[in-house]
Amino acid sequence: MVEKFAEAIARLEKPGLISHIGPDGDAIGSQLALYSWFRNLGREPLLFNDDPVPGNLRWLDGQDVIRKPTEALLDQCDGIIFIDGNEPERFGDMAGYFRKTSKPLFLIDHHLDPPKELFRGMLWDSGASSTAYLVYLLYEATSLESLTREAAEALYAGILTDTGSFRFDSVTAGTHFAVGKIIRQGGIAPSEIYSRIYEDRSLAEYQLLGSALEGIRLFCDGAVAVIQVTEKMLSENNCTQDDLEGFVNYPLSISGVVVSLLFYERDGRVKVSLRGKAQVDLNQVARKFDGGGHFNAAGAWHNGPIEIAVKDVAGEVTAHMDGCR
């Protein structure tokens, strides 16, 4: 599967590589590592994202070439590769372009239920720990010796962040085996990468986190935790949505909580992050609210206001759980 996919995308002379809106470590890390893979073939891909790279990832080499997609720029590409997402709407304002274009579309992703008819080829595995792991398999199947330090750092950052620092159920022996090869081949320092991603937060971010955690509410007899961040809270703490990375995971440490929901205002709507402990299919919940993802981790959107979003999404989650009152 990997070899055939590699042969197919290697035929592209000017590939376009696009990662999903609101990019995270897996999206950006996979995109930059794939960029390096193509450059080893003598190609110079165009990289796209509607949103800026999060602050804790701006140290990654090569991210300065990522641009907001336009029709004129996409027209320069002879094929488009979707990275870490499978629905065109997850990739921003050019969704209509992607659904109408005659250019071949390809997919590298680990999210559930891709529209397979849309893609000329797919490197897809919903059981994979991350999209970065799939990009690693691309290197392994073709030219692992071409994995540079910069590309290895990008892959490690992607796997690290999308596995919750290797603590999620998606982590397998294969994941650790791949990480070992990435570290060895790239000559990278895992502790430095962890520190750059997780240990460089401002006091303002922690003050915002404190305000958010102070307002935690529990539903379903304490099994579902809800935290919310308003635009006013962001403004008062001089923070942005980028600073919310990881907030949704904190309530999962509360005894009895099996699902955590983070609600925050963005672009006139309410963004919802969902995390769980394998008791509710959060992908199915998110798909009812213009989103999707994995069984234990998903994202969704609600038109708001935020209190109505909490009522609707928390209600949908509790409806999927037994014994809620």
Secondary structure, DSSP 8 states (H G I E B T S, - for coil): -HHHHHHHHHT-SSEEEEE-SS--HHHHHHHHHHHHHHHHTT---EEE-SS---GGGTTSTTGGGEE---HHHHHT-SEEEEES--SGGGG-TTHHHHHH--S-EEEEE--S---GGG-SEEEE-TTSS-HHHHHHHHHHHH-GGG--HHHHHHHHHHHHHHTTTTTSTT--HHHHHHHHHHHHHHT--HHHHHHHHHS---HHHHHHHHHHHHT-EEETTTTEEEEEE-HHHHHHTT--GGGGTTGGGGGGGSTT--EEEEEEEETTEEEEEEEESSSS-HHHHHHTTT-EE-SSEEEEEE-S-HHHHHHHHHHHHHHTSTT--
